[in-house]
């Protein structure tokens, strides 16, 4: 199967620090990929490059056969690349329904009309998205009153409202207890399977990584040092040394 996302020679420096140093990778349509590595490995900078938050210094990014290198985030959003952040990004005084509805209207180009008969706009689609993430019964609640776990669900719902083809999740289980982590990643896994959605996520919880990811990429000092199935990564000597803390 051809790659949905192809990255070649991607590099980004900040002063004398090479945060991302010549990364190459291919991600297939429908694949769930984890990116792991110690703090400072370059994972978030890599996400910032492929999501349009930062321009790259060198390299190429191709999405579905089209060059997207250094396109700004709004244009990538329109092409179907959406990102959910480690710190949830919600409208705290709006209800869950209104948060998702606003994202849908923005995706549909109706953002400037969203206060005209707003209760009638995108109602069915909004209810469907909330149902997908298990929040339909809480649609009328104000988002600031949600538990952290439900705020994570809502953040994913907002990303899904844009009908993404590639979903980028930055530490989706950060701050969650083990039960909540399993629920969130089970949710992502289920949606990806139903929608043939491609997912790349950064994660530090190895139980989550090894149970959910089909492919794992390992970064260290800005470079990709290993990639493969969970079984391959578990046995990779360099990974065990620099990340899993073994082989010293």
C-alpha positions as protocol buffer text, in pm:
chain_id: "A"
residue {
  index: 1
  type: UNK
  ca { x: 0 y: 0 z: 0 }
}
residue {
  index: 2
  type: UNK
  ca { x: 136 y: 343 z: -93 }
}
residue {
  index: 3
  type: UNK
  ca { x: 228 y: 590 z: 177 }
}
residue {
  index: 4
  type: UNK
  ca { x: -22 y: 858 z: 272 }
}
residue {
  index: 5
  type: UNK
  ca { x: 256 y: 1060 z: 436 }
}
residue {
  index: 6
  type: UNK
  ca { x: 618 y: 1057 z: 317 }
}
residue {
  index: 7
  type: UNK
  ca { x: 895 y: 1253 z: 486 }
}
residue {
  index: 8
  type: UNK
  ca { x: 1247 y: 1279 z: 345 }
}
residue {
  index: 9
  type: UNK
  ca { x: 1550 y: 1443 z: 506 }
}
residue {
  index: 10
  type: UNK
  ca { x: 1342 y: 1656 z: 742 }
}
residue {
  index: 11
  type: UNK
  ca { x: 1556 y: 1888 z: 953 }
}
residue {
  index: 12
  type: UNK
  ca { x: 1502 y: 2177 z: 1194 }
}
residue {
  index: 13
  type: UNK
  ca { x: 1753 y: 2367 z: 1407 }
}
residue {
  index: 14
  type: UNK
  ca { x: 1713 y: 2622 z: 1683 }
}
residue {
  index: 15
  type: UNK
  ca { x: 2041 y: 2809 z: 1708 }
}
residue {
  index: 16
  type: UNK
  ca { x: 2306 y: 2541 z: 1748 }
}
residue {
  index: 17
  type: UNK
  ca { x: 2056 y: 2271 z: 1846 }
}
residue {
  index: 18
  type: UNK
  ca { x: 1951 y: 2030 z: 1571 }
}
residue {
  index: 19
  type: UNK
  ca { x: 1608 y: 1933 z: 1703 }
}
residue {
  index: 20
  type: UNK
  ca { x: 1517 y: 1719 z: 1400 }
}
residue {
  index: 21
  type: UNK
  ca { x: 1810 y: 1580 z: 1205 }
}
residue {
  index: 22
  type: UNK
  ca { x: 1737 y: 1423 z: 867 }
}
residue {
  index: 23
  type: UNK
  ca { x: 1427 y: 1216 z: 943 }
}
residue {
  index: 24
  type: UNK
  ca { x: 1287 y: 983 z: 674 }
}
residue {
  index: 25
  type: UNK
  ca { x: 963 y: 789 z: 718 }
}
residue {
  index: 26
  type: UNK
  ca { x: 655 y: 662 z: 536 }
}
residue {
  index: 27
  type: UNK
  ca { x: 313 y: 616 z: 697 }
}
residue {
  index: 28
  type: UNK
  ca { x: 51 y: 407 z: 517 }
}
residue {
  index: 29
  type: UNK
  ca { x: -317 y: 490 z: 485 }
}
residue {
  index: 30
  type: UNK
  ca { x: -503 y: 354 z: 788 }
}
residue {
  index: 31
  type: UNK
  ca { x: -186 y: 286 z: 988 }
}
residue {
  index: 32
  type: UNK
  ca { x: -158 y: 366 z: 1360 }
}
residue {
  index: 33
  type: UNK
  ca { x: 196 y: 481 z: 1433 }
}
residue {
  index: 34
  type: UNK
  ca { x: 356 y: 572 z: 1765 }
}
residue {
  index: 35
  type: UNK
  ca { x: 656 y: 801 z: 1794 }
}
residue {
  index: 36
  type: UNK
  ca { x: 854 y: 747 z: 2111 }
}
residue {
  index: 37
  type: UNK
  ca { x: 1183 y: 863 z: 2254 }
}
residue {
  index: 38
  type: UNK
  ca { x: 1332 y: 1031 z: 2560 }
}
residue {
  index: 39
  type: UNK
  ca { x: 1258 y: 1394 z: 2645 }
}
residue {
  index: 40
  type: UNK
  ca { x: 1435 y: 1622 z: 2401 }
}
residue {
  index: 41
  type: UNK
  ca { x: 1441 y: 1358 z: 2126 }
}
residue {
  index: 42
  type: UNK
  ca { x: 1266 y: 1590 z: 1879 }
}
residue {
  index: 43
  type: UNK
  ca { x: 922 y: 1430 z: 1876 }
}
residue {
  index: 44
  type: UNK
  ca { x: 715 y: 1743 z: 1928 }
}
residue {
  index: 45
  type: UNK
  ca { x: 931 y: 1946 z: 1689 }
}
residue {
  index: 46
  type: UNK
  ca { x: 872 y: 1676 z: 1428 }
}
residue {
  index: 47
  type: UNK
  ca { x: 496 y: 1709 z: 1487 }
}
residue {
  index: 48
  type: UNK
  ca { x: 525 y: 2086 z: 1455 }
}
residue {
  index: 49
  type: UNK
  ca { x: 693 y: 2046 z: 1117 }
}
residue {
  index: 50
  type: UNK
  ca { x: 441 y: 1807 z: 964 }
}
residue {
  index: 51
  type: UNK
  ca { x: 143 y: 2000 z: 1106 }
}
residue {
  index: 52
  type: UNK
  ca { x: 263 y: 2336 z: 971 }
}
residue {
  index: 53
  type: UNK
  ca { x: 335 y: 2499 z: 1308 }
}
residue {
  index: 54
  type: UNK
  ca { x: 706 y: 2541 z: 1219 }
}
residue {
  index: 55
  type: UNK
  ca { x: 878 y: 2569 z: 879 }
}
residue {
  index: 56
  type: UNK
  ca { x: 1149 y: 2311 z: 821 }
}
residue {
  index: 57
  type: UNK
  ca { x: 1508 y: 2404 z: 735 }
}
residue {
  index: 58
  type: UNK
  ca { x: 1560 y: 2113 z: 497 }
}
residue {
  index: 59
  type: UNK
  ca { x: 1368 y: 1818 z: 360 }
}
residue {
  index: 60
  type: UNK
  ca { x: 1037 y: 1738 z: 193 }
}
residue {
  index: 61
  type: UNK
  ca { x: 692 y: 1641 z: 318 }
}
residue {
  index: 62
  type: UNK
  ca { x: 449 y: 1472 z: 77 }
}
residue {
  index: 63
  type: UNK
  ca { x: 87 y: 1401 z: 167 }
}
residue {
  index: 64
  type: UNK
  ca { x: -122 y: 1181 z: -60 }
}
residue {
  index: 65
  type: UNK
  ca { x: 121 y: 1240 z: -345 }
}
residue {
  index: 66
  type: UNK
  ca { x: 128 y: 1620 z: -313 }
}
residue {
  index: 67
  type: UNK
  ca { x: 410 y: 1833 z: -178 }
}
residue {
  index: 68
  type: UNK
  ca { x: 306 y: 2010 z: 142 }
}
residue {
  index: 69
  type: UNK
  ca { x: 647 y: 2120 z: 274 }
}
residue {
  index: 70
  type: UNK
  ca { x: 616 y: 2440 z: 477 }
}
residue {
  index: 71
  type: UNK
  ca { x: 247 y: 2491 z: 405 }
}
residue {
  index: 72
  type: UNK
  ca { x: 83 y: 2675 z: 698 }
}
residue {
  index: 73
  type: UNK
  ca { x: -139 y: 2488 z: 941 }
}
residue {
  index: 74
  type: UNK
  ca { x: -472 y: 2625 z: 807 }
}
residue {
  index: 75
  type: UNK
  ca { x: -397 y: 2493 z: 458 }
}
residue {
  index: 76
  type: UNK
  ca { x: -294 y: 2154 z: 597 }
}
residue {
  index: 77
  type: UNK
  ca { x: -613 y: 2149 z: 801 }
}
residue {
  index: 78
  type: UNK
  ca { x: -813 y: 2193 z: 480 }
}
residue {
  index: 79
  type: UNK
  ca { x: -624 y: 1899 z: 327 }
}
residue {
  index: 80
  type: UNK
  ca { x: -721 y: 1674 z: 616 }
}
residue {
  index: 81
  type: UNK
  ca { x: -429 y: 1693 z: 859 }
}
residue {
  index: 82
  type: UNK
  ca { x: -560 y: 1762 z: 1211 }
}
residue {
  index: 83
  type: UNK
  ca { x: -384 y: 1774 z: 1545 }
}
residue {
  index: 84
  type: UNK
  ca { x: -493 y: 1734 z: 1906 }
}
residue {
  index: 85
  type: UNK
  ca { x: -252 y: 1873 z: 2163 }
}
residue {
  index: 86
  type: UNK
  ca { x: -118 y: 1745 z: 2495 }
}
residue {
  index: 87
  type: UNK
  ca { x: -295 y: 2037 z: 2667 }
}
residue {
  index: 88
  type: UNK
  ca { x: -658 y: 2034 z: 2555 }
}
residue {
  index: 89
  type: UNK
  ca { x: -771 y: 2334 z: 2352 }
}
residue {
  index: 90
  type: UNK
  ca { x: -1140 y: 2396 z: 2419 }
}
residue {
  index: 91
  type: UNK
  ca { x: -1386 y: 2684 z: 2448 }
}
residue {
  index: 92
  type: UNK
  ca { x: -1433 y: 2647 z: 2825 }
}
residue {
  index: 93
  type: UNK
  ca { x: -1760 y: 2841 z: 2853 }
}
residue {
  index: 94
  type: UNK
  ca { x: -1930 y: 2664 z: 2562 }
}
residue {
  index: 95
  type: UNK
  ca { x: -2114 y: 2334 z: 2589 }
}
residue {
  index: 96
  type: UNK
  ca { x: -1973 y: 2016 z: 2440 }
}
residue {
  index: 97
  type: UNK
  ca { x: -2226 y: 2046 z: 2160 }
}
residue {
  index: 98
  type: UNK
  ca { x: -2121 y: 2403 z: 2083 }
}
residue {
  index: 99
  type: UNK
  ca { x: -1749 y: 2315 z: 2083 }
}
residue {
  index: 100
  type: UNK
  ca { x: -1794 y: 2040 z: 1826 }
}
residue {
  index: 101
  type: UNK
  ca { x: -2051 y: 2239 z: 1629 }
}
residue {
  index: 102
  type: UNK
  ca { x: -1809 y: 2532 z: 1598 }
}
residue {
  index: 103
  type: UNK
  ca { x: -1538 y: 2299 z: 1465 }
}
residue {
  index: 104
  type: UNK
  ca { x: -1778 y: 2151 z: 1210 }
}
residue {
  index: 105
  type: UNK
  ca { x: -1897 y: 2491 z: 1090 }
}
residue {
  index: 106
  type: UNK
  ca { x: -1539 y: 2612 z: 1058 }
}
residue {
  index: 107
  type: UNK
  ca { x: -1451 y: 2305 z: 849 }
}
residue {
  index: 108
  type: UNK
  ca { x: -1756 y: 2369 z: 631 }
}
residue {
  index: 109
  type: UNK
  ca { x: -1659 y: 2734 z: 580 }
}
residue {
  index: 110
  type: UNK
  ca { x: -1962 y: 2863 z: 772 }
}
residue {
  index: 111
  type: UNK
  ca { x: -1776 y: 3017 z: 1062 }
}
residue {
  index: 112
  type: UNK
  ca { x: -1907 y: 3368 z: 989 }
}
residue {
  index: 113
  type: UNK
  ca { x: -2267 y: 3247 z: 991 }
}
residue {
  index: 114
  type: UNK
  ca { x: -2247 y: 3041 z: 1305 }
}
residue {
  index: 115
  type: UNK
  ca { x: -2458 y: 3278 z: 1516 }
}
residue {
  index: 116
  type: UNK
  ca { x: -2748 y: 3277 z: 1271 }
}
residue {
  index: 117
  type: UNK
  ca { x: -2999 y: 3008 z: 1375 }
}
residue {
  index: 118
  type: UNK
  ca { x: -2702 y: 2830 z: 1527 }
}
residue {
  index: 119
  type: UNK
  ca { x: -2910 y: 2559 z: 1690 }
}
residue {
  index: 120
  type: UNK
  ca { x: -3010 y: 2433 z: 1344 }
}
residue {
  index: 121
  type: UNK
  ca { x: -2665 y: 2421 z: 1187 }
}
residue {
  index: 122
  type: UNK
  ca { x: -2478 y: 2090 z: 1159 }
}
residue {
  index: 123
  type: UNK
  ca { x: -2691 y: 1942 z: 1437 }
}
residue {
  index: 124
  type: UNK
  ca { x: -2695 y: 1586 z: 1305 }
}
residue {
  index: 125
  type: UNK
  ca { x: -2321 y: 1582 z: 1231 }
}
residue {
  index: 126
  type: UNK
  ca { x: -2243 y: 1728 z: 1574 }
}
residue {
  index: 127
  type: UNK
  ca { x: -2453 y: 1466 z: 1751 }
}
residue {
  index: 128
  type: UNK
  ca { x: -2284 y: 1191 z: 1548 }
}
residue {
  index: 129
  type: UNK
  ca { x: -1933 y: 1306 z: 1640 }
}
residue {
  index: 130
  type: UNK
  ca { x: -2023 y: 1331 z: 2010 }
}
residue {
  index: 131
  type: UNK
  ca { x: -2173 y: 983 z: 1994 }
}
residue {
  index: 132
  type: UNK
  ca { x: -1853 y: 844 z: 1838 }
}
residue {
  index: 133
  type: UNK
  ca { x: -1648 y: 956 z: 2138 }
}
residue {
  index: 134
  type: UNK
  ca { x: -1906 y: 855 z: 2398 }
}
residue {
  index: 135
  type: UNK
  ca { x: -2014 y: 1205 z: 2497 }
}
residue {
  index: 136
  type: UNK
  ca { x: -2364 y: 1225 z: 2348 }
}
residue {
  index: 137
  type: UNK
  ca { x: -2532 y: 1221 z: 2690 }
}
residue {
  index: 138
  type: UNK
  ca { x: -2315 y: 1512 z: 2809 }
}
residue {
  index: 139
  type: UNK
  ca { x: -2371 y: 1735 z: 2503 }
}
residue {
  index: 140
  type: UNK
  ca { x: -2538 y: 2013 z: 2704 }
}
residue {
  index: 141
  type: UNK
  ca { x: -2269 y: 2035 z: 2973 }
}
residue {
  index: 142
  type: UNK
  ca { x: -2025 y: 2326 z: 2980 }
}
residue {
  index: 143
  type: UNK
  ca { x: -1682 y: 2197 z: 2879 }
}
residue {
  index: 144
  type: UNK
  ca { x: -1491 y: 2356 z: 3167 }
}
residue {
  index: 145
  type: UNK
  ca { x: -1687 y: 2135 z: 3408 }
}
residue {
  index: 146
  type: UNK
  ca { x: -1575 y: 1809 z: 3246 }
}
residue {
  index: 147
  type: UNK
  ca { x: -1330 y: 1566 z: 3399 }
}
residue {
  index: 148
  type: UNK
  ca { x: -983 y: 1565 z: 3244 }
}
residue {
  index: 149
  type: UNK
  ca { x: -1060 y: 1236 z: 3071 }
}
residue {
  index: 150
  type: UNK
  ca { x: -1378 y: 1373 z: 2913 }
}
residue {
  index: 151
  type: UNK
  ca { x: -1194 y: 1688 z: 2808 }
}
residue {
  index: 152
  type: UNK
  ca { x: -952 y: 1463 z: 2621 }
}
residue {
  index: 153
  type: UNK
  ca { x: -1246 y: 1292 z: 2454 }
}
residue {
  index: 154
  type: UNK
  ca { x: -1391 y: 1628 z: 2356 }
}
residue {
  index: 155
  type: UNK
  ca { x: -1057 y: 1743 z: 2216 }
}
residue {
  index: 156
  type: UNK
  ca { x: -1049 y: 1433 z: 1995 }
}
residue {
  index: 157
  type: UNK
  ca { x: -1411 y: 1499 z: 1894 }
}
residue {
  index: 158
  type: UNK
  ca { x: -1317 y: 1851 z: 1783 }
}
residue {
  index: 159
  type: UNK
  ca { x: -1035 y: 1710 z: 1571 }
}
residue {
  index: 160
  type: UNK
  ca { x: -1268 y: 1446 z: 1422 }
}
residue {
  index: 161
  type: UNK
  ca { x: -1520 y: 1718 z: 1332 }
}
residue {
  index: 162
  type: UNK
  ca { x: -1279 y: 1833 z: 1063 }
}
residue {
  index: 163
  type: UNK
  ca { x: -1309 y: 1495 z: 887 }
}
residue {
  index: 164
  type: UNK
  ca { x: -934 y: 1431 z: 901 }
}
residue {
  index: 165
  type: UNK
  ca { x: -743 y: 1184 z: 691 }
}
residue {
  index: 166
  type: UNK
  ca { x: -437 y: 1211 z: 917 }
}
residue {
  index: 167
  type: UNK
  ca { x: -485 y: 1264 z: 1292 }
}
residue {
  index: 168
  type: UNK
  ca { x: -186 y: 1376 z: 1500 }
}
residue {
  index: 169
  type: UNK
  ca { x: -216 y: 1314 z: 1875 }
}
residue {
  index: 170
  type: UNK
  ca { x: 41 y: 1468 z: 2107 }
}
residue {
  index: 171
  type: UNK
  ca { x: 52 y: 1257 z: 2426 }
}
residue {
  index: 172
  type: UNK
  ca { x: -319 y: 1169 z: 2421 }
}
residue {
  index: 173
  type: UNK
  ca { x: -305 y: 993 z: 2760 }
}
residue {
  index: 174
  type: UNK
  ca { x: -112 y: 1262 z: 2950 }
}
residue {
  index: 175
  type: UNK
  ca { x: -265 y: 1314 z: 3295 }
}
residue {
  index: 176
  type: UNK
  ca { x: -502 y: 1018 z: 3266 }
}
residue {
  index: 177
  type: UNK
  ca { x: -522 y: 719 z: 3496 }
}
residue {
  index: 178
  type: UNK
  ca { x: -467 y: 371 z: 3345 }
}
residue {
  index: 179
  type: UNK
  ca { x: -839 y: 307 z: 3297 }
}
residue {
  index: 180
  type: UNK
  ca { x: -892 y: 640 z: 3121 }
}
residue {
  index: 181
  type: UNK
  ca { x: -583 y: 579 z: 2906 }
}
residue {
  index: 182
  type: UNK
  ca { x: -718 y: 244 z: 2789 }
}
residue {
  index: 183
  type: UNK
  ca { x: -1056 y: 398 z: 2712 }
}
residue {
  index: 184
  type: UNK
  ca { x: -914 y: 690 z: 2514 }
}
residue {
  index: 185
  type: UNK
  ca { x: -680 y: 476 z: 2306 }
}
residue {
  index: 186
  type: UNK
  ca { x: -948 y: 213 z: 2254 }
}
residue {
  index: 187
  type: UNK
  ca { x: -1168 y: 492 z: 2126 }
}
residue {
  index: 188
  type: UNK
  ca { x: -899 y: 613 z: 1884 }
}
residue {
  index: 189
  type: UNK
  ca { x: -824 y: 260 z: 1769 }
}
residue {
  index: 190
  type: UNK
  ca { x: -1193 y: 189 z: 1702 }
}
residue {
  index: 191
  type: UNK
  ca { x: -1251 y: 510 z: 1506 }
}
residue {
  index: 192
  type: UNK
  ca { x: -935 y: 460 z: 1303 }
}
residue {
  index: 193
  type: UNK
  ca { x: -1048 y: 109 z: 1211 }
}
residue {
  index: 194
  type: UNK
  ca { x: -1398 y: 216 z: 1109 }
}
residue {
  index: 195
  type: UNK
  ca { x: -1294 y: 526 z: 915 }
}
residue {
  index: 196
  type: UNK
  ca { x: -962 y: 398 z: 773 }
}
residue {
  index: 197
  type: UNK
  ca { x: -810 y: 696 z: 954 }
}
residue {
  index: 198
  type: UNK
  ca { x: -433 y: 731 z: 970 }
}
residue {
  index: 199
  type: UNK
  ca { x: -309 y: 814 z: 1320 }
}
residue {
  index: 200
  type: UNK
  ca { x: 35 y: 921 z: 1443 }
}
residue {
  index: 201
  type: UNK
  ca { x: 70 y: 969 z: 1818 }
}
residue {
  index: 202
  type: UNK
  ca { x: 346 y: 1070 z: 2056 }
}
residue {
  index: 203
  type: UNK
  ca { x: 334 y: 875 z: 2380 }
}
residue {
  index: 204
  type: UNK
  ca { x: 546 y: 798 z: 2687 }
}
residue {
  index: 205
  type: UNK
  ca { x: 328 y: 521 z: 2829 }
}
residue {
  index: 206
  type: UNK
  ca { x: 484 y: 206 z: 2687 }
}
residue {
  index: 207
  type: UNK
  ca { x: 184 y: -9 z: 2778 }
}
residue {
  index: 208
  type: UNK
  ca { x: -27 y: 215 z: 2553 }
}
residue {
  index: 209
  type: UNK
  ca { x: 233 y: 218 z: 2276 }
}
residue {
  index: 210
  type: UNK
  ca { x: 285 y: -157 z: 2261 }
}
residue {
  index: 211
  type: UNK
  ca { x: -86 y: -237 z: 2282 }
}
residue {
  index: 212
  type: UNK
  ca { x: -215 y: 11 z: 2022 }
}
residue {
  index: 213
  type: UNK
  ca { x: 55 y: 98 z: 1767 }
}
residue {
  index: 214
  type: UNK
  ca { x: 98 y: -112 z: 1456 }
}
residue {
  index: 215
  type: UNK
  ca { x: 431 y: 57 z: 1384 }
}
residue {
  index: 216
  type: UNK
  ca { x: 664 y: 230 z: 1629 }
}
residue {
  index: 217
  type: UNK
  ca { x: 922 y: 491 z: 1534 }
}
residue {
  index: 218
  type: UNK
  ca { x: 1192 y: 577 z: 1789 }
}
residue {
  index: 219
  type: UNK
  ca { x: 1365 y: 915 z: 1794 }
}
residue {
  index: 220
  type: UNK
  ca { x: 1683 y: 1006 z: 1978 }
}
residue {
  index: 221
  type: UNK
  ca { x: 1872 y: 1336 z: 1952 }
}
residue {
  index: 222
  type: UNK
  ca { x: 1665 y: 1442 z: 1655 }
}
residue {
  index: 223
  type: UNK
  ca { x: 1719 y: 1125 z: 1455 }
}
residue {
  index: 224
  type: UNK
  ca { x: 1507 y: 823 z: 1381 }
}
residue {
  index: 225
  type: UNK
  ca { x: 1706 y: 535 z: 1527 }
}
residue {
  index: 226
  type: UNK
  ca { x: 1459 y: 248 z: 1485 }
}
residue {
  index: 227
  type: UNK
  ca { x: 1121 y: 157 z: 1339 }
}
residue {
  index: 228
  type: UNK
  ca { x: 916 y: -158 z: 1321 }
}
residue {
  index: 229
  type: UNK
  ca { x: 643 y: -358 z: 1487 }
}
residue {
  index: 230
  type: UNK
  ca { x: 612 y: -357 z: 1868 }
}
residue {
  index: 231
  type: UNK
  ca { x: 787 y: -696 z: 1875 }
}
residue {
  index: 232
  type: UNK
  ca { x: 1082 y: -561 z: 1674 }
}
residue {
  index: 233
  type: UNK
  ca { x: 1114 y: -249 z: 1888 }
}
residue {
  index: 234
  type: UNK
  ca { x: 1100 y: -444 z: 2214 }
}
residue {
  index: 235
  type: UNK
  ca { x: 1404 y: -642 z: 2103 }
}
residue {
  index: 236
  type: UNK
  ca { x: 1600 y: -361 z: 1939 }
}
residue {
  index: 237
  type: UNK
  ca { x: 1931 y: -322 z: 2129 }
}
residue {
  index: 238
  type: UNK
  ca { x: 1974 y: 52 z: 2071 }
}
residue {
  index: 239
  type: UNK
  ca { x: 1618 y: 126 z: 2178 }
}
residue {
  index: 240
  type: UNK
  ca { x: 1661 y: -81 z: 2492 }
}
residue {
  index: 241
  type: UNK
  ca { x: 1973 y: 118 z: 2572 }
}
residue {
  index: 242
  type: UNK
  ca { x: 1865 y: 478 z: 2501 }
}
residue {
  index: 243
  type: UNK
  ca { x: 1497 y: 461 z: 2592 }
}
residue {
  index: 244
  type: UNK
  ca { x: 1395 y: 151 z: 2780 }
}
residue {
  index: 245
  type: UNK
  ca { x: 1695 y: 188 z: 3013 }
}
residue {
  index: 246
  type: UNK
  ca { x: 1847 y: -154 z: 2951 }
}
residue {
  index: 247
  type: UNK
  ca { x: 2180 y: -279 z: 2823 }
}
residue {
  index: 248
  type: UNK
  ca { x: 2387 y: -25 z: 3015 }
}
